[in-house]
Amino acid sequence: MKRSWSLLCLILILAVSLTACESDPSAKTTLEVTPTTAPVAPDKIEAFKEAPMLNKLVGSGTLKPVAERMPAKEEIMVEKVLEETGVYGGDWKLPWTGPNDRWTVGQPTEEPLFRFSKDGSTVEPNVAKGYDVNKDSTEFTIYLRKGMKWSDGMPFTADDVLFYWEHMLTKETFGKKIYDAYYSVDPVTGDKALATVTKVDDYTFKVKHKYPSVQFLERVAIDNKWFFAPAHFQKTILPEFIGNDKALEVAKKWGFEDTKSFLVATGYYYWIYPQIPTLRAWVAKNDPNSDQFIMERNPYYWKVDAAGNQLPYMDRIVASKVQDPAQRILGSLAGDFNLLDFDFKDFTVLKENEKKANFRVIPWNTPSWSSAGIELNQTIDDPNLRKLFQDIKFREALSIAVDRKEVSEIVTNGLGAPQQASVPEGLVGYQKGWAEQWSEFNPKKANQILDDLGLTKRDKNNFRLNADGSDLTITIIEPNTSTASFLELVKKYYEAIGIKVDTKVVDQGTHQEMKYSNKIPATTENISVVNVSFRPDTLVPLRVLTPWYGHYGLYTQSNGKEGVKPEGDVALILDYWNKVKASATKDEINKWSNEIVKLHQKNQWVIGYAGPTPKLIVASNKMHNVPKDLIYCDEFRSIGHGHPSQFFIK
């Protein structure tokens, strides 16, 4: 049982592929429907149906008939249902903590230009109808759906893509730098070149790269899922169009103190604001600061099932504000929530109450390297700690000092195997034998290693001192208390070999600030990545994100103006990443991605004490069409990977 769930994901997840990228330039790769579409072409559907709540509005004359609200008949996307054709009505009820918890409703409702296929091996059109790509993967022609509309009924066209590109993304109006997806790399010099985006016609645009960009669509599906924005709305708030004074005035009317924070919220986290049109199945209807945040079906949603029923099936998403994480469990047991996710630590109480609470616990696999581990900041300011943390023998000592069997049983209820942090079998980058590396419990050897490193001086409490006689304490800083039981074990075992440990809990915002200021010596943050070539951020120091590489990421992000210059194997990782970006074939991408992972195996910057555990999806027994065998990860948008517009309540 310990390995069974994690092994499911291992067979499902992927090798890098993009078949369209290797096609002949004359070959047509445009898709009228996605590969997951039911075997009914949209133009074969005789009539379209809609939810009763919309039908009433049509009857009263306040809404146009469904056929007039959707794209041209042959352009409509037919979404495949998992089990059966659903019925209309009902609310998707879930908890959230308020507007800052926006991804809870953001990920499940996201509608990207291209989305990942079920097993994650490639992408398929979604908002886009299809694409063509030339032989060397330098030119992508992307087709949109004719007649498609925003949630306010205004046309969605290539102008919305160009507007986003020219007036928002490249001008960084919403606080994000131009995503890596839009740069191609010279395979010889390593120079980067920004793509050009041009309009072909109202429903076609072209992206041209100077150098091959084999994984452009996959990178867009991760880096910049919504490669578009409602131009007609953004023109009413962007300073470029209304001036700085007017923009500030508008921002303050919305409740923001300055224009910068306002544009970040409305340009990036737009889905929680009722004023902003979207392409999502559900759109915001009230103030996100309310005790219950409501999203209601989009009358202009552009997907149907095979019977011609306009999706989504459920009328609303109702997110109820909770203060204490325990309310998630209690609310599920009481029937207040009907579809949400939990971490493995809640497995026992959820399984014990399945029948009584009338829900089912569905394990979705994750691409995590471990479920209980420690990251040591390689660039921490303290020179003594930095020297130790960068010493591979010190990391080995901390690894073998802990009894993984006890961690597995106490922290993961035996669901996470007692093993090292490593790429799970079945994923790109898997290395045979890595899970066993430094995994034996050997405190005698750990003590000897520390003695050999010169850590022989002790204080009055028998804790080791630095070679210069100063205090040696590893402070583990966490953003919440969920890892308390694991940290108790870590503290016990580290201190048994003379390494004093202090634990500190700060709020999430402070934890983020401490990451940016390089003030986190150690933390339990985990590595979870489907494929390094898809999303390298946690393995490659490209920006300030993951504690193990600390300010190496700031150095790269600032082009060497700030941070700590990467050296040795960390510098080599960046070199290999540049080779990934410059690769002209999938084989090359796989080769250099594998080299990056091998350096992580060699150095073990992230020390794991228990293997990956599943994400638990708790669904009411009245909720249907919820998949049982998917991969839960940020790249695939968590529950959104199950295509929630086809979920329904029976």
N, C-alpha and C positions, 0 to 999 in steps of 0.2 A: 504493500500500500504506500510505503514511503516514496517510491519512485514512480508509481503508475501514472499519476496525473502529470508530473513534469515530463515524463517520457512522451505523453500524447503530443505535447507541443513540439517536441524534438522532431517527430516525424512530419509534422505539418509545415514547419518553417523552412527554409528556402535557400535557393541558390539565386544569385543575382541574375535576372534575365530581363531583357527587353526586346522581344522578338521583332517588334516593329523597327527598331533601330538598325537591324541588319538586313532590312528588306531592300530590294532593288528600288532605285529612285523612281522608277516608273510604276512600281506596284502600288495599288490603291489600298491604304490601310484604314480608310475612313469607316467608322462603325455607326450604323444607324441606331443601334441599341447596344447596350453593354453585354459582355459575355455572360452575365448572370441573368439576363432578361429571359422571361418566359417565352416559350416557342410560339408566340403570337405577335406578329408585326403590328405596330400601332395603327397602320392604315387599314388593317383587316378588322379592327374592332368596329362594330356597327354603331354603337352609341356609347357615350360616356355618362357615368352616373356620379353623383356627388353626395356629400353628407347631408342629412336632414336639416342641420342648422344653416347650411348654405342654401339649400333648396328653398327654405322659407324666405331668405333674403332675395332670392331670384323672383319668387312669387310676389314679393312686395314691391319689386321694381328698383331696389337699392343695389342690386348686384346683377351683372350680366350673366347669361346662361353659361354653364361650365365649358361648353365647346368654344366659346368666344374668349374665355379666360386663359386657355391653355395654348401651348405652341401649336404650330401647324400640325395637322393630324399625324403626318408621317414622321414628325420630329419628336413627338412625345416619347418619354422614356418609360418603358414597361418594366416595372420592378418585379422580380421573381419573389413569390411568397414562399416561406419555408415549409409550412405544413398545410395550410388551407387558406382559401379566400376568407378574409376577415369580415367583421361587421363593424359598422360605424358606431362611435360614441364612447363615452367614458374618459376618465382622466388618468394620466400617468402621474402617480403621486410619489414624490421623492423628497428627501431632506437636503437642505443646503445651509450654509452659514451666512448667507447674504451676498451682496454685490461682488465682494472680493472672491467669492467662491464661484465665479462665473463659468469656469470650465465644466462644472457639474452639469450645467445645461448647455454649455457651448459645444463640447465634444459630441454628445449624442445627436445634436441637431445640425451639425456641420455639413455643408454641401460643397465639397471641393471640386475644382475643375476636373481633376482625375482622382480616383480613389483606388486603394489597394484591393486586389482580388482576395478571395477567401484565404488562401494559404500564404498570401503576402509575397508571392514570387514575382509579381509584376503589377502594373496598374491598368485600370480600365477607365474609359470615359465616364463621366458623371454629368456635371454641368455642361462640359463639352460633349458634342455628339461624336466626335472622332478626330482623327489626325492623319497627316501624311508626314513622312520623314525621309530625307534623302539618304543616299548610301553611306556617306561618311558622318552622319549624325550631326551636321552643322546647321540644318535648316528644318524647322518644324512648322508645318502649316496646321493650324487648329481651327476646327469647325464648331460653331455654336448652333443652338437650336432655333430655327426661324420662328418668330412669333412668341418667344419666351418672354415672361414679364416678371418684374419685381413684385413684391408683396403688396405694393400700392397700386398695381395695375400699369405702371409705366413700362415701356419696352426695355428689355435687356438686350444689348447689342455689343458689338466689338468696340464701340465708343466707350463703354464702361470699362473695358479692359485697358484701352489706351489711356483713358483718363487716370485710372489707378496707377499705371506705369509712369506716366509723364508728370502727374501733379501730386502723387502721394508717395509711391515707393521710392523713386529715384530722388525725390526731394526730402525723404525721411520725415514726412509730416507727422507720422504716428509713432515716432520714437524707435523705429527699427531700421538698422542699416540694410542696404541692398543685400538680399539673401544670396548665399553662395551658389544657389542653383543657377543664377543668371550670369555667372562668370565661367568662361572656358579657359583652359590652360594650355600654353604652348608646350608640347611634349619635349622640346629640345631645351628651351631657355627657362621654362617655368613661369614665364610672364602670364599675367591674367588679363583677359579682355572681357569687357561687359557686352552682353548681347544687345541687339537692337530689336525692337518690337514695332511692327508696322501693321496698319490696317489694310486688308485686301478688299473687303466689302463689309456690309453691315453685319454679317454673321461669320466672317473669316478673318483671322489675323495670323501673322507670321512672326516667328522668333528665329533670328539668325545669330549663330555663334561664329566667332572667328576660327575657333579650333573645335575638334570633335567633342561632343557632349553626350556621350552614350546614355547616361542615366538622367538626362534632363527632366523627363516626365516624372520619374520616381522622386527626384529631388524637389520638384515643384509640389508633388503630392505630400511632401513632408515639410519643406521650408515655407512654402507660400500657397497653402491650399486654396485660398480664395484670391485668385489672380484677377480680381475685378472689384469694383465698388460702384454704388449708385451715384453716377456723376451728377444727376439732377438734384440730389440731396447735398452732396459734398460741396457743390458750388455755392450753397447757401451758408456755409460755415467756415470754409477755408480762407485764411487771411489773404491769400493770393487773389481771391475773387471779390472779397467784401472789405478788405483793408484790416489792418491790425486793431484799430480802435473798435470797429464794429464786431470783429471776431471776439475780442475780450468781453464786449457787452453781451454777446450771445452766450459765451462760456459762463458768465456769472448768472445769467438767467437759468442756465441748466444746473447751477449749484457748484460750479468749479471756480477756484480762486484765480486761475491763470489759463492762458490759451494752450500752453504746452500740454498740461494734464488733460484738458478737454479734448484735444485732438488725438491723444493716445487712446482715450476711452472711446471716442466716436469713430476712430479710424481702425482700431484693432479689436476692441472689446465691444463692438457695436451691437451684438445680438441681444443685449439686456435692455436696450433702449427702444421703447415703442415708436419713437419718432423716426427711426431709421429703417428704410425698406431693406428687405433681405430676400434671399432665394430659398430660405429654409422651410421645412415642412410646418414648423410652428414659429410664430412671431410674438415678440413681447407685447403684452397688453396693458401692463400697469407699472408703477414705480418699483424698481428692484429693491428698494429699501423697505417695502411693505413686509408684513409678517408672512404673507403668502405671495410669491411672485408667480404670475400667470403668463404662460405662452399659449396662444390659441392657433388653431389650424390656419394655414395660409390659403386663402381662396384662390390664389394664382399658382399653387404648387403644380409642378410640371411632370409629375410621375403618376402613373396609374398601374393597377394590377392587370392581369391577363384578361379579366372580365370587363375592363374599361372603368373600374371604380377609381375615381380620383383619390389619391392618398393625401395625407395619412388617414389611417383608420380612427385613431384616437382624437378626440376633440381638443384636448388641452394637456399641457404639462403644468402641474401644480407643484411648485417647490416651496416647502414649508421651512421657515427659519428655525434652526435648532442651535442651542448654545453649547450643549455638552455632547461629546461623541457618543455617550451611552444612549442618547435619545434615538440614535439610528437603530440600535438593536431593539430598544423598547418599542419604538414606533412600528418596526417590522413585526414584532410579536403581537402587537395590538391590531395589526391590519391597517395602520395609518399610511403605510408606504407599500407600493405594489411592485416596484422594480428598482433595485439599487445594487451597488457592489460593496463587498467587504473584504478585508484582508484575512489571511488564513488564521490569524489568532482568534477570530470569532467562530471558527469552524464548529467547535464542540457544542456551544450553546445554540447555534443555528440548526445543526443537524438534529439535536435532541428535541427541537420544537417544530420541526417540519410539519408533522401531521397536525399537531394541535393548532398551529398558526395558519395552516392551509397555504403553505408556500413550498417551493422546492429550491434546493441549493444546487446550483449548477457550477461546477469548477471549470473556469476558463484558464488556459495555460498562459504563462508569461515567459518572456525571453530573459528573465533575470539571471545574473551570474550567481547570486546567493540570496538567502533570506535573512541572514544574520552575519554581519561582517563589519570591518573597520577600515576606514580610509585614513591614511597619514599624509598630512599636507607637506609635499616635497619642497615648498618654498616658504614655510613658516618663518617669521621674523627671528625668533629665538635661534641664535647660531648653534647652540648645543643640540637643540631638538632637530634642527634642520640637518645637521651632520648625521645624527642617529637615524632619522627617518629616511635619509637618502642611502643609508647603508643596507645593502640587501641582506646581510647576515643578521642585522637587528630585526628586520621584518620577518626573517625566518624564525628567529627566537620567539617573537610574539605569536607566530602562527602555531608552532608546535607546543607552546605553553598551555594551550587550552584544550580541554577534553571535549571534542566535537560531539561525541555521543550524548553527553549530558546536555549540551546546547540544543541538539536536535530534539531530544525528548521534552525538555522543559520549555524551550522557546517556540518550537514548531509542532508540538504534539506528535513528533515523529514523522511529520509530512516532508520535512526538508532533510535530505540525506546528510550524514556527517562528512562533509567534503569541503574542498577548497573552492573559492570563488573562481569560476571558469565559464567559458562558453559552453552551454549545454549541447549535448550530442544532437545532431540534426541541424544545427545552425551553421551559417557560414562562419568559418573561423574556429570550429571545434578542433581541439588538439587532444589526441588520445593520451591518456595518462595524466592530463592536467588536473583533473578533479582530485587526484591522489597526492599531488605535490604538497609537501610540507604539511600533510594532514594527520600524521601520527601524533599521538599525545606523548610527548617526551620531555617533561620538565627538567630532567637531569641534563639533557643535551642543551636545552634552552639556557640553563644557568651557565653551562660551560661556554656557550657562544658569547654571552654577555660578559663573562670574565675575560675572554679573549679580546673583547672590544675595549677593555680597559675600565669597565664599570665595576671595579672591585671595592671602591670605598663605600661605606654604609653610614647612615645616620643613626641616631639613638633608637629609632624604631625599626632598624634593620632594612630600611629602604636604600636602594642604590643611589649614589650621587654621581654627578657628572665627573669626568676625569679631573676637572679643575676644582672639584670639591663643592660645587654649587648644587642647589636643589634640582632633582630630576623628577618632574611630574608630567604625566600625559593628561591633559585636560580634554575630555570628550564632550563636545557641545552639541546639543540636540534641539530641534525645533518643537518637540512635544515629548510627552511621557510614554509613548507607546513602546519604546524600546527598553523600558526600565528593567524588566526581568533579564534581558540579554546583558545589559550593562552590569548588573549585579554579578553575573558569572564572569564577565570579562575582568571586572575589578578584582574578583577573588583570584582568578588564575594569574593575571599579570602581577598582582602584589605577592603571590606565592613565589615568584622568581625575583622579587625585589623591586619591581617597577611600580612606583606609586601612581595611583589613578584618581583623578578628580572628575566628577560628572557635573554638567551644568545644563539646565533647560532654559531656553529663551523662547520668545514668541517667533513665529514664522518670519515676520518682517525683519526682526533683529538678526535672525539667522542669515537671511539673505544679505543684509548689510555687512555682517561679519565676513561672509564669503568675499564680498567685493573689497573689503579692507584687509584681507589676508589674516584674519584674527581667529580662524578656526584651526587649532592644531590637529584635531582628529574628530571624526564623526562617523555615524553608522550608515550614511547615505549609500545606496546600492547602485550597482551598474545594471542597467536593463536596456539592452539594445538588440534589435532584430538583426541588423546588418550594419557594420561599420561604414560601408560605402553609402548607405542610405542616410544615416544620422551619426556622424562621427563625434559629436560634441563631448560625450562623456569619456571617450577614449583618446581623443586628439585635442590638445590644448589650443583651441581656436578662440576661446573667449572665457570670461570669468563665469564658471558654471559649476564645475565639479571640484570638491575640496582636495582630491588627491593631487591635482596639478596646480592648485592655487594660482599664483600670479604668473606662472608660465603662460596661462591663457590671456592675461592682461597684456603681456608683452606682444603676443601675436595680434590681439585685437587692436592695440594702439600702434601697430607697425613699428614696434621697438621703442616707442617714446616713454612707455611706462612698464612696470612689472619686472619680472626676472627673466633674463635671457635663457631659453632652453639649451641644455647641453647634453652630451652623451646620447643615451637611448631616447630621451624625450625629444631631442632635436631630430633624431633619426625618424621618430614617428611622424613629425611634420614633413620631413622629406618624403617619406612613403605616402603621406596623404596627398602631397602635390603630384606624385606619380599616379595615384588613383584618379585624381581629377583630370590628368592629362591622358589617361588611357584611351585608346581608340577601339578597344574590344572588351567584351565581357571577361575574357580570359585574363587580360591584363588587370582589370579591376579586381578580379578574384585574387590574383597573385599578390598584389600590393596590399590589399585589405588583409590578407592572411599574414603578411609580414608584420603589419601593425599589431595584430592580435598576438603573434608570437613574442613580440617584445613585452606585451603585458604578461604573458605566461612566464617569460624569463625573469621579470622584475617583481611581479606580484605586488604592485603598488596598492591594490585593493585586496585585503586579506579576508577570506570568507570562512565561516565556521559551520554553516549549514546550507544545503543546496536550495534551489528555488522551490517555492510553494505556489499553488494556484491562486488565482483571484476568484473570489466567490461571488457569483451573481445570484441574488435572491429574488425570485419571481413568484408572485402570487399564482396559485393554480388556475386562476381565471385569466391570467395573461398568457397569450399564445403567440406562436411564430418566433419565439426566443431561441436562438441557436444554442446547441450544447457543446460544440466542438471548436470554438474559435480561440484566437490568440488575443489576450488582453494586453495592449500596450499603447503608449502615447502615439506612436507612428500610425497605428490603425484607428486611433480615436476611441479607444476603450469600448464602451457599450455601442458606440456609433458604428463599430465594425459589423454589428448584427443588422444594420439597416432598419432602424426603429420605425420608419414610416410604415412598415408592414407589420409591426407589432399590433395586436388588438386584444380587447377584453371581451371574453365570451360570457 
